């Protein structure tokens, strides 16, 4: 695979995937399993980063079942959430019930994303065509005319040129490759940003993930076993103003929403213990050009509403593998093949984003702008009167729009 030259290392592969997140690692695993030589470039030295999405949805767990990896996967430490609950004003509501989903796993698994990615990498290495270069930053595309022929990268301080039949940009919402390719981005807008933090969890705490909505405030707590992964939703662009205040003021706000955290909220010692997630909702007008395909957040950045971004990214990867593995094996990837991937996945991304924008506009924006205690929207009230409707929310969140299934073969 490697061919050394003076000054610049040159690498040849069938498919170069930039970004070792859920989309990139799942696609790499499936392609290597199908006999395709594939190289993943991951800019960090490891996958250990706080406050990445930790949700493994029932549809992703179903893929693990199809790959005969589910039993081993669930042996890794994780938490299982079968319902989503939340406080809206003074009302405690059940928002989604996953226990009736037509899947083998009727729950969302909360697992550190680095465990998920390390699991895929470990299984990918069982196939001779799987290659992973950590600490490698892709910084430009290579062209021959209009055709993308590879990427230029820095790896451990050395220049590397990777030539590939296909380059896949899976490098997230701030994708370097989609910028270098000149793709047009349609910004759909987001009214909020999110502050992430962790607070220790005690044995007597509630078991389920839940949220608390009050006038001007939106606080979410995800059960991560020995700690809560917490998200405080703020109006877009307001982080600087909030974080100029003493951290004690922020601790006071949290206690107003969750008074039972009194004995541990001081774990937030300074603003260094709080991380800002800048929310963006956008999508590319076209996901591909000759030799290059964007998937996951590089193609369609999702709102954190519903926590479905990882699920969409994994589904993109499965669809891309199903459509492209044979052309890649034959050195015959065409624009039509790439168009098929976009055609397969654009509609689910659009529908999901429309749902997210509806929730942003009808629920989140009024809450953040409100001064009076909020009341549950009528649609939410209906789900309390008719609990069967909670299964609809569970299906949208847990399975999503147009779930994918593995059609790639395993080549020994």
C-alpha positions as a Markdown table, in Angstrom:
| # | Residue | x | y | z |
|---|---|---|---|---|
| 1 | Unk | 0.0 | 0.0 | 0.0 |
| 2 | Unk | 2.9 | 2.4 | 0.8 |
| 3 | Unk | 5.4 | 3.6 | -1.7 |
| 4 | Unk | 8.1 | 5.8 | -0.3 |
| 5 | Unk | 9.7 | 8.8 | -2.2 |
| 6 | Unk | 12.1 | 11.5 | -1.1 |
| 7 | Unk | 10.3 | 14.2 | 1.0 |
| 8 | Unk | 6.7 | 13.0 | 0.5 |
| 9 | Unk | 5.3 | 9.6 | 1.3 |
| 10 | Unk | 2.9 | 8.4 | -1.3 |
| 11 | Unk | 0.1 | 5.9 | -0.6 |
| 12 | Unk | -2.3 | 4.2 | -3.0 |
| 13 | Unk | -5.7 | 2.8 | -2.0 |
| 14 | Unk | -9.1 | 2.1 | -3.5 |
| 15 | Unk | -11.0 | 4.3 | -1.1 |
| 16 | Unk | -9.6 | 7.0 | 1.2 |
| 17 | Unk | -12.0 | 8.0 | 4.0 |
| 18 | Unk | -11.2 | 11.3 | 5.8 |
| 19 | Unk | -12.6 | 11.3 | 9.4 |
| 20 | Unk | -12.7 | 8.5 | 11.9 |
| 21 | Unk | -16.1 | 9.2 | 13.3 |
| 22 | Unk | -19.2 | 6.9 | 13.2 |
| 23 | Unk | -19.7 | 7.4 | 9.4 |
| 24 | Unk | -16.1 | 7.0 | 8.4 |
| 25 | Unk | -15.4 | 4.0 | 10.6 |
| 26 | Unk | -18.6 | 2.1 | 9.7 |
| 27 | Unk | -18.0 | 2.7 | 6.0 |
| 28 | Unk | -14.4 | 1.5 | 6.3 |
| 29 | Unk | -15.4 | -1.6 | 8.2 |
| 30 | Unk | -18.1 | -2.6 | 5.7 |
| 31 | Unk | -15.9 | -1.9 | 2.7 |
| 32 | Unk | -12.9 | -3.9 | 4.1 |
| 33 | Unk | -15.3 | -6.7 | 5.0 |
| 34 | Unk | -16.4 | -6.7 | 1.4 |
| 35 | Unk | -12.9 | -7.0 | 0.1 |
| 36 | Unk | -12.1 | -3.4 | -0.7 |
| 37 | Unk | -8.8 | -1.8 | 0.2 |
| 38 | Unk | -9.7 | 1.2 | 2.3 |
| 39 | Unk | -7.7 | 3.8 | 4.3 |
| 40 | Unk | -9.1 | 6.0 | 7.1 |
| 41 | Unk | -7.4 | 9.2 | 8.1 |
| 42 | Unk | -8.2 | 10.4 | 11.6 |
| 43 | Unk | -6.6 | 13.7 | 12.7 |
| 44 | Unk | -6.4 | 12.9 | 16.4 |
| 45 | Unk | -4.0 | 10.3 | 18.0 |
| 46 | Unk | -7.0 | 8.5 | 19.5 |
| 47 | Unk | -10.8 | 8.6 | 19.8 |
| 48 | Unk | -10.8 | 9.8 | 23.4 |
| 49 | Unk | -12.8 | 13.1 | 23.3 |
| 50 | Unk | -15.4 | 14.2 | 25.8 |
| 51 | Unk | -18.9 | 15.2 | 24.8 |
| 52 | Unk | -19.1 | 13.4 | 21.5 |
| 53 | Unk | -22.5 | 11.8 | 20.9 |
| 54 | Unk | -22.7 | 8.6 | 22.9 |
| 55 | Unk | -26.1 | 7.3 | 21.6 |
| 56 | Unk | -26.2 | 4.0 | 19.8 |
| 57 | Unk | -29.8 | 3.8 | 18.4 |
| 58 | Unk | -31.9 | 0.6 | 18.0 |
| 59 | Unk | -31.3 | 0.8 | 14.2 |
| 60 | Unk | -27.5 | 0.8 | 14.7 |
| 61 | Unk | -27.8 | -2.1 | 17.1 |
| 62 | Unk | -29.9 | -3.9 | 14.5 |
| 63 | Unk | -27.0 | -3.4 | 12.0 |
| 64 | Unk | -24.7 | -5.0 | 14.6 |
| 65 | Unk | -27.1 | -7.9 | 14.8 |
| 66 | Unk | -27.0 | -8.3 | 11.0 |
| 67 | Unk | -23.2 | -8.2 | 11.2 |
| 68 | Unk | -23.2 | -10.9 | 13.9 |
| 69 | Unk | -21.4 | -8.5 | 16.3 |
| 70 | Unk | -24.3 | -7.5 | 18.6 |
| 71 | Unk | -23.6 | -10.0 | 21.5 |
| 72 | Unk | -19.9 | -9.0 | 21.7 |
| 73 | Unk | -20.7 | -5.3 | 21.3 |
| 74 | Unk | -23.2 | -5.3 | 24.2 |
| 75 | Unk | -20.5 | -6.8 | 26.4 |
| 76 | Unk | -18.9 | -3.4 | 26.5 |
| 77 | Unk | -20.0 | -1.2 | 29.3 |
| 78 | Unk | -23.1 | 0.7 | 28.4 |
| 79 | Unk | -26.5 | 2.0 | 29.7 |
| 80 | Unk | -29.8 | 1.1 | 28.2 |
| 81 | Unk | -32.7 | 3.6 | 28.0 |
| 82 | Unk | -36.1 | 2.3 | 27.1 |
| 83 | Unk | -38.1 | 5.5 | 27.7 |
| 84 | Unk | -37.4 | 9.2 | 27.4 |
| 85 | Unk | -39.0 | 11.4 | 30.1 |
| 86 | Unk | -39.0 | 15.1 | 30.6 |
| 87 | Unk | -40.3 | 18.0 | 32.8 |
| 88 | Unk | -42.2 | 20.7 | 30.9 |
| 89 | Unk | -43.0 | 23.3 | 33.6 |
| 90 | Unk | -44.7 | 21.4 | 36.4 |
| 91 | Unk | -45.6 | 18.4 | 34.3 |
| 92 | Unk | -43.5 | 15.2 | 34.2 |
| 93 | Unk | -44.1 | 13.5 | 30.8 |
| 94 | Unk | -43.1 | 10.3 | 29.0 |
| 95 | Unk | -42.0 | 11.5 | 25.6 |
| 96 | Unk | -41.0 | 8.2 | 23.8 |
| 97 | Unk | -41.3 | 4.5 | 24.5 |
| 98 | Unk | -38.8 | 2.2 | 22.7 |
| 99 | Unk | -40.1 | -1.0 | 24.1 |
| 100 | Unk | -42.3 | -1.8 | 21.2 |
| 101 | Unk | -39.9 | -1.2 | 18.4 |
| 102 | Unk | -39.6 | -4.0 | 15.7 |
| 103 | Unk | -35.9 | -4.4 | 16.5 |
| 104 | Unk | -33.8 | -6.9 | 18.5 |
| 105 | Unk | -32.8 | -4.2 | 20.9 |
| 106 | Unk | -35.7 | -2.1 | 22.1 |
| 107 | Unk | -33.6 | 0.6 | 23.8 |
| 108 | Unk | -31.0 | 3.3 | 23.1 |
| 109 | Unk | -27.6 | 2.2 | 24.3 |
| 110 | Unk | -25.4 | 5.0 | 25.8 |
| 111 | Unk | -21.8 | 4.0 | 25.3 |
| 112 | Unk | -18.7 | 6.3 | 25.0 |
| 113 | Unk | -18.2 | 7.0 | 21.4 |
| 114 | Unk | -14.6 | 6.0 | 21.6 |
| 115 | Unk | -15.6 | 2.5 | 22.6 |
| 116 | Unk | -17.9 | 2.3 | 19.6 |
| 117 | Unk | -15.1 | 3.5 | 17.3 |
| 118 | Unk | -12.5 | 1.3 | 18.8 |
| 119 | Unk | -14.8 | -1.7 | 18.5 |
| 120 | Unk | -15.2 | -1.0 | 14.7 |
| 121 | Unk | -11.5 | -0.4 | 14.3 |
| 122 | Unk | -10.6 | -3.7 | 16.1 |
| 123 | Unk | -13.0 | -5.7 | 13.9 |
| 124 | Unk | -11.9 | -3.8 | 10.8 |
| 125 | Unk | -8.3 | -4.9 | 11.3 |
| 126 | Unk | -9.3 | -8.5 | 10.9 |
| 127 | Unk | -9.6 | -7.8 | 7.2 |
| 128 | Unk | -6.4 | -7.3 | 5.1 |
| 129 | Unk | -7.8 | -4.3 | 3.3 |
| 130 | Unk | -8.5 | -2.2 | 6.4 |
| 131 | Unk | -6.0 | 0.6 | 7.2 |
| 132 | Unk | -6.2 | 3.3 | 9.7 |
| 133 | Unk | -3.8 | 6.3 | 10.0 |
| 134 | Unk | -4.2 | 8.1 | 13.3 |
| 135 | Unk | -2.8 | 11.6 | 14.0 |
| 136 | Unk | -3.2 | 12.3 | 10.3 |
| 137 | Unk | -4.7 | 15.6 | 9.2 |
| 138 | Unk | -6.1 | 15.8 | 5.6 |
| 139 | Unk | -5.6 | 19.4 | 4.4 |
| 140 | Unk | -6.3 | 19.4 | 0.7 |
| 141 | Unk | -7.6 | 17.5 | -2.3 |
| 142 | Unk | -5.7 | 16.4 | -5.3 |
| 143 | Unk | -7.2 | 16.9 | -8.8 |
| 144 | Unk | -6.7 | 15.8 | -12.4 |
| 145 | Unk | -8.9 | 18.2 | -14.2 |
| 146 | Unk | -12.3 | 18.0 | -12.5 |
| 147 | Unk | -11.6 | 14.5 | -11.1 |
| 148 | Unk | -10.6 | 14.2 | -7.4 |
| 149 | Unk | -7.7 | 11.8 | -7.3 |
| 150 | Unk | -6.7 | 11.8 | -3.7 |
| 151 | Unk | -5.8 | 13.9 | -0.6 |
| 152 | Unk | -2.8 | 15.6 | 0.8 |
| 153 | Unk | -2.3 | 15.2 | 4.5 |
| 154 | Unk | 0.2 | 15.6 | 7.4 |
| 155 | Unk | 0.9 | 12.5 | 9.4 |
| 156 | Unk | 3.2 | 12.7 | 12.4 |
| 157 | Unk | 4.8 | 15.8 | 11.0 |
| 158 | Unk | 5.4 | 14.3 | 7.5 |
| 159 | Unk | 3.7 | 15.1 | 4.2 |
| 160 | Unk | 1.6 | 12.3 | 2.7 |
| 161 | Unk | -0.2 | 12.0 | -0.6 |
| 162 | Unk | -2.9 | 9.5 | -0.8 |
| 163 | Unk | -4.2 | 8.5 | -4.2 |
| 164 | Unk | -7.6 | 6.8 | -4.3 |
| 165 | Unk | -10.3 | 5.8 | -6.8 |
| 166 | Unk | -12.7 | 7.5 | -4.4 |
| 167 | Unk | -12.3 | 10.0 | -1.5 |
| 168 | Unk | -15.1 | 10.1 | 1.1 |
| 169 | Unk | -15.4 | 13.2 | 3.3 |
| 170 | Unk | -16.6 | 12.0 | 6.6 |
| 171 | Unk | -14.9 | 14.8 | 8.5 |
| 172 | Unk | -17.9 | 16.4 | 10.2 |
| 173 | Unk | -19.8 | 19.7 | 10.1 |
| 174 | Unk | -16.6 | 21.7 | 9.7 |
| 175 | Unk | -15.4 | 19.5 | 6.9 |
| 176 | Unk | -12.1 | 20.7 | 5.3 |
| 177 | Unk | -12.7 | 18.6 | 2.2 |
| 178 | Unk | -16.2 | 19.9 | 1.4 |
| 179 | Unk | -14.7 | 23.4 | 1.6 |
| 180 | Unk | -11.8 | 22.5 | -0.6 |
| 181 | Unk | -14.2 | 21.0 | -3.1 |
| 182 | Unk | -16.2 | 24.2 | -3.3 |
| 183 | Unk | -19.5 | 22.6 | -2.4 |
| 184 | Unk | -22.5 | 24.9 | -2.0 |
| 185 | Unk | -23.9 | 24.7 | 1.5 |
| 186 | Unk | -27.5 | 25.5 | 2.4 |
| 187 | Unk | -27.7 | 26.9 | 6.0 |
| 188 | Unk | -31.1 | 26.0 | 7.6 |
| 189 | Unk | -30.5 | 27.9 | 10.8 |
| 190 | Unk | -30.4 | 26.9 | 14.5 |
| 191 | Unk | -31.7 | 29.1 | 17.3 |
| 192 | Unk | -29.5 | 27.6 | 20.0 |
| 193 | Unk | -26.1 | 26.4 | 21.1 |
| 194 | Unk | -25.4 | 23.9 | 23.8 |
| 195 | Unk | -23.2 | 23.8 | 26.9 |
| 196 | Unk | -22.0 | 20.3 | 27.8 |
| 197 | Unk | -20.7 | 19.2 | 31.2 |
| 198 | Unk | -20.6 | 16.2 | 33.5 |
| 199 | Unk | -21.8 | 15.9 | 37.0 |
| 200 | Unk | -21.4 | 12.7 | 39.1 |
| 201 | Unk | -24.4 | 10.4 | 39.5 |
| 202 | Unk | -25.4 | 8.7 | 42.7 |
| 203 | Unk | -27.2 | 5.4 | 43.2 |
| 204 | Unk | -30.5 | 7.0 | 44.3 |
| 205 | Unk | -30.7 | 9.3 | 41.3 |
| 206 | Unk | -33.4 | 8.7 | 38.6 |
| 207 | Unk | -32.4 | 6.0 | 36.2 |
| 208 | Unk | -33.7 | 7.3 | 32.8 |
| 209 | Unk | -32.4 | 10.1 | 30.7 |
| 210 | Unk | -34.6 | 13.2 | 31.0 |
| 211 | Unk | -35.0 | 16.9 | 30.3 |
| 212 | Unk | -36.3 | 19.8 | 32.2 |
| 213 | Unk | -37.9 | 22.8 | 30.4 |
| 214 | Unk | -38.7 | 26.0 | 32.2 |
| 215 | Unk | -39.2 | 29.6 | 31.0 |
| 216 | Unk | -36.0 | 30.6 | 29.2 |
| 217 | Unk | -34.2 | 27.4 | 30.3 |
| 218 | Unk | -33.7 | 23.9 | 28.9 |
| 219 | Unk | -31.6 | 21.3 | 30.7 |
| 220 | Unk | -31.0 | 17.7 | 29.6 |
| 221 | Unk | -29.4 | 14.9 | 31.7 |
| 222 | Unk | -28.2 | 11.7 | 30.2 |
| 223 | Unk | -27.5 | 8.8 | 32.5 |
| 224 | Unk | -23.9 | 7.6 | 31.9 |
| 225 | Unk | -23.7 | 5.2 | 34.8 |
| 226 | Unk | -21.4 | 6.9 | 37.3 |
| 227 | Unk | -22.0 | 10.4 | 36.0 |
| 228 | Unk | -24.6 | 12.6 | 34.3 |
| 229 | Unk | -23.8 | 14.0 | 30.9 |
| 230 | Unk | -25.6 | 17.3 | 31.0 |
| 231 | Unk | -26.6 | 19.7 | 28.3 |
| 232 | Unk | -27.8 | 23.3 | 28.9 |
| 233 | Unk | -29.4 | 24.8 | 25.9 |
| 234 | Unk | -28.8 | 28.5 | 25.3 |
| 235 | Unk | -29.9 | 31.1 | 22.7 |
| 236 | Unk | -27.6 | 31.1 | 19.7 |
| 237 | Unk | -24.5 | 33.3 | 20.2 |
| 238 | Unk | -25.2 | 33.9 | 23.9 |
| 239 | Unk | -22.3 | 31.8 | 25.3 |
| 240 | Unk | -19.8 | 34.6 | 25.7 |
| 241 | Unk | -22.2 | 36.7 | 27.7 |
| 242 | Unk | -23.1 | 33.8 | 30.0 |
| 243 | Unk | -19.6 | 32.7 | 30.5 |
| 244 | Unk | -18.4 | 36.1 | 31.6 |
| 245 | Unk | -20.5 | 35.6 | 34.7 |
| 246 | Unk | -19.0 | 33.7 | 37.7 |
| 247 | Unk | -19.4 | 30.0 | 37.4 |
| 248 | Unk | -21.4 | 30.2 | 40.7 |
| 249 | Unk | -24.2 | 31.9 | 38.8 |
| 250 | Unk | -24.4 | 29.0 | 36.3 |
| 251 | Unk | -24.4 | 26.5 | 39.2 |
| 252 | Unk | -27.3 | 28.4 | 40.7 |
| 253 | Unk | -29.3 | 28.1 | 37.4 |
| 254 | Unk | -28.7 | 24.3 | 37.4 |
| 255 | Unk | -29.9 | 23.9 | 40.9 |
| 256 | Unk | -33.1 | 25.8 | 40.1 |
| 257 | Unk | -33.8 | 23.1 | 37.5 |
| 258 | Unk | -32.4 | 20.1 | 39.4 |
| 259 | Unk | -32.3 | 20.9 | 43.1 |
| 260 | Unk | -31.2 | 17.4 | 44.0 |
| 261 | Unk | -27.8 | 18.1 | 42.6 |
| 262 | Unk | -27.0 | 20.4 | 45.6 |
| 263 | Unk | -24.3 | 18.1 | 47.0 |
| 264 | Unk | -22.3 | 17.9 | 43.7 |
| 265 | Unk | -22.9 | 20.9 | 41.5 |
| 266 | Unk | -19.7 | 22.4 | 42.9 |
| 267 | Unk | -17.9 | 19.8 | 40.7 |
| 268 | Unk | -18.2 | 22.5 | 38.1 |
| 269 | Unk | -15.3 | 24.5 | 39.5 |
| 270 | Unk | -14.8 | 26.8 | 36.6 |
| 271 | Unk | -15.9 | 27.5 | 33.0 |
| 272 | Unk | -13.1 | 25.1 | 32.0 |
| 273 | Unk | -15.4 | 22.3 | 33.1 |
| 274 | Unk | -18.1 | 23.4 | 30.5 |
| 275 | Unk | -17.7 | 22.8 | 26.8 |
| 276 | Unk | -19.5 | 24.8 | 24.1 |
| 277 | Unk | -21.2 | 23.0 | 21.2 |
| 278 | Unk | -22.0 | 25.4 | 18.4 |
| 279 | Unk | -25.1 | 24.1 | 16.7 |
| 280 | Unk | -25.5 | 24.2 | 13.0 |
| 281 | Unk | -28.2 | 22.7 | 10.7 |
| 282 | Unk | -27.1 | 22.7 | 7.1 |
| 283 | Unk | -26.8 | 20.4 | 4.0 |
| 284 | Unk | -25.0 | 20.4 | 0.8 |
| 285 | Unk | -26.9 | 21.1 | -2.4 |
| 286 | Unk | -24.9 | 18.3 | -4.0 |
| 287 | Unk | -23.0 | 15.6 | -2.0 |
| 288 | Unk | -20.5 | 14.6 | -4.7 |
| 289 | Unk | -18.3 | 15.5 | -7.6 |
| 290 | Unk | -16.1 | 13.1 | -9.7 |
| 291 | Unk | -14.0 | 11.1 | -7.2 |
| 292 | Unk | -15.4 | 12.6 | -4.0 |
| 293 | Unk | -18.4 | 11.9 | -1.9 |
| 294 | Unk | -19.6 | 13.5 | 1.4 |
| 295 | Unk | -21.5 | 11.6 | 4.0 |
| 296 | Unk | -22.7 | 12.2 | 7.6 |
| 297 | Unk | -22.3 | 15.7 | 9.0 |
| 298 | Unk | -20.1 | 16.7 | 6.1 |
| 299 | Unk | -23.1 | 16.3 | 3.9 |
| 300 | Unk | -25.9 | 17.3 | 6.4 |
| 301 | Unk | -25.1 | 18.8 | 9.8 |
| 302 | Unk | -27.9 | 17.9 | 12.2 |
| 303 | Unk | -29.3 | 19.6 | 15.2 |
| 304 | Unk | -28.9 | 17.8 | 18.6 |
| 305 | Unk | -32.7 | 17.5 | 18.7 |
| 306 | Unk | -33.4 | 13.8 | 19.2 |
| 307 | Unk | -29.7 | 12.9 | 19.2 |
| 308 | Unk | -30.1 | 11.4 | 15.8 |
| 309 | Unk | -27.0 | 12.7 | 14.0 |
| 310 | Unk | -25.0 | 9.6 | 14.7 |
| 311 | Unk | -27.8 | 7.4 | 13.5 |
| 312 | Unk | -28.0 | 9.3 | 10.2 |
| 313 | Unk | -24.3 | 9.2 | 9.8 |
| 314 | Unk | -24.2 | 5.4 | 10.3 |
| 315 | Unk | -27.1 | 4.9 | 7.9 |
| 316 | Unk | -25.3 | 7.0 | 5.3 |
| 317 | Unk | -22.3 | 4.7 | 5.6 |
| 318 | Unk | -24.3 | 1.5 | 5.2 |
| 319 | Unk | -26.0 | 2.9 | 2.1 |
| 320 | Unk | -22.7 | 4.0 | 0.6 |
| 321 | Unk | -21.1 | 0.6 | 1.2 |
| 322 | Unk | -24.1 | -1.2 | -0.3 |
| 323 | Unk | -23.9 | 0.9 | -3.5 |
| 324 | Unk | -20.2 | 1.4 | -3.9 |
| 325 | Unk | -18.4 | -1.8 | -2.8 |
| 326 | Unk | -18.8 | -3.5 | -6.2 |
| 327 | Unk | -17.7 | -0.5 | -8.3 |
| 328 | Unk | -14.7 | 0.0 | -5.9 |
| 329 | Unk | -13.7 | -3.6 | -6.3 |
| 330 | Unk | -13.8 | -3.2 | -10.1 |
| 331 | Unk | -12.0 | 0.2 | -10.2 |
| 332 | Unk | -15.1 | 1.6 | -11.8 |
| 333 | Unk | -16.7 | 4.2 | -9.6 |
| 334 | Unk | -18.8 | 6.6 | -11.6 |
| 335 | Unk | -20.7 | 9.8 | -10.9 |
| 336 | Unk | -23.8 | 7.8 | -11.3 |
| 337 | Unk | -22.8 | 5.6 | -8.4 |
| 338 | Unk | -22.2 | 8.6 | -6.2 |
| 339 | Unk | -25.5 | 10.1 | -7.3 |
| 340 | Unk | -27.3 | 6.9 | -6.2 |
| 341 | Unk | -25.8 | 7.3 | -2.7 |
| 342 | Unk | -27.1 | 10.9 | -2.5 |
| 343 | Unk | -30.5 | 9.9 | -3.9 |
| 344 | Unk | -30.8 | 7.2 | -1.3 |
| 345 | Unk | -29.9 | 9.3 | 1.7 |
| 346 | Unk | -30.9 | 12.9 | 0.8 |
| 347 | Unk | -34.6 | 12.4 | 1.5 |
| 348 | Unk | -34.1 | 10.9 | 5.0 |
| 349 | Unk | -31.7 | 13.7 | 5.9 |
| 350 | Unk | -34.2 | 16.3 | 4.6 |
| 351 | Unk | -37.2 | 14.8 | 6.5 |
| 352 | Unk | -35.2 | 14.5 | 9.7 |
| 353 | Unk | -34.0 | 18.1 | 9.5 |
| 354 | Unk | -37.5 | 19.3 | 8.8 |
| 355 | Unk | -38.6 | 17.6 | 12.0 |
| 356 | Unk | -35.7 | 19.1 | 13.9 |
| 357 | Unk | -36.4 | 22.6 | 12.6 |
| 358 | Unk | -40.1 | 22.2 | 13.6 |
| 359 | Unk | -39.1 | 21.3 | 17.1 |
| 360 | Unk | -36.6 | 24.2 | 17.2 |
| 361 | Unk | -39.1 | 26.7 | 16.0 |
| 362 | Unk | -42.2 | 25.5 | 17.9 |
| 363 | Unk | -40.6 | 24.3 | 21.2 |
| 364 | Unk | -37.0 | 25.4 | 21.7 |
| 365 | Unk | -37.2 | 29.0 | 20.5 |
| 366 | Unk | -40.4 | 29.9 | 22.5 |
| 367 | Unk | -38.9 | 28.3 | 25.6 |
| 368 | Unk | -35.6 | 30.2 | 25.3 |
| 369 | Unk | -37.5 | 33.5 | 24.7 |
| 370 | Unk | -40.2 | 32.8 | 27.2 |
| 371 | Unk | -40.7 | 34.5 | 30.6 |
| 372 | Unk | -43.7 | 32.4 | 31.8 |
| 373 | Unk | -43.6 | 28.8 | 32.9 |
| 374 | Unk | -44.2 | 26.7 | 29.8 |
| 375 | Unk | -47.0 | 24.2 | 29.3 |
| 376 | Unk | -46.8 | 21.0 | 27.3 |
| 377 | Unk | -47.8 | 21.5 | 23.6 |
| 378 | Unk | -51.0 | 19.9 | 22.6 |
| 379 | Unk | -49.2 | 17.2 | 20.5 |
| 380 | Unk | -47.3 | 16.2 | 23.6 |
| 381 | Unk | -50.5 | 16.1 | 25.7 |
| 382 | Unk | -52.0 | 13.7 | 23.2 |
| 383 | Unk | -49.1 | 11.3 | 23.8 |
| 384 | Unk | -50.0 | 11.3 | 27.5 |
| 385 | Unk | -53.7 | 10.7 | 26.8 |
| 386 | Unk | -52.9 | 8.0 | 24.2 |
| 387 | Unk | -49.6 | 6.3 | 25.2 |
| 388 | Unk | -49.5 | 4.3 | 22.0 |
| 389 | Unk | -48.5 | 7.6 | 20.3 |
| 390 | Unk | -45.2 | 7.5 | 22.3 |
| 391 | Unk | -44.2 | 4.7 | 20.0 |
| 392 | Unk | -44.2 | 7.1 | 17.0 |
| 393 | Unk | -41.7 | 9.4 | 18.6 |
| 394 | Unk | -39.6 | 6.3 | 19.6 |
| 395 | Unk | -39.7 | 5.1 | 16.0 |
| 396 | Unk | -38.6 | 8.5 | 14.6 |
| 397 | Unk | -35.8 | 8.7 | 17.1 |
| 398 | Unk | -34.8 | 5.1 | 17.4 |
| 399 | Unk | -35.1 | 3.9 | 13.9 |
| 400 | Unk | -35.4 | 7.0 | 11.8 |
| 401 | Unk | -36.5 | 7.6 | 8.2 |
| 402 | Unk | -35.6 | 4.9 | 5.7 |
| 403 | Unk | -33.3 | 2.7 | 7.9 |
| 404 | Unk | -30.6 | 0.8 | 6.0 |
| 405 | Unk | -29.6 | -2.9 | 6.1 |
| 406 | Unk | -26.3 | -4.6 | 5.4 |
| 407 | Unk | -26.2 | -5.9 | 1.8 |
| 408 | Unk | -22.4 | -6.1 | 1.5 |
| 409 | Unk | -20.9 | -9.6 | 1.5 |
| 410 | Unk | -18.1 | -10.7 | 3.8 |
| 411 | Unk | -15.1 | -11.8 | 1.8 |
| 412 | Unk | -12.6 | -13.9 | 3.8 |
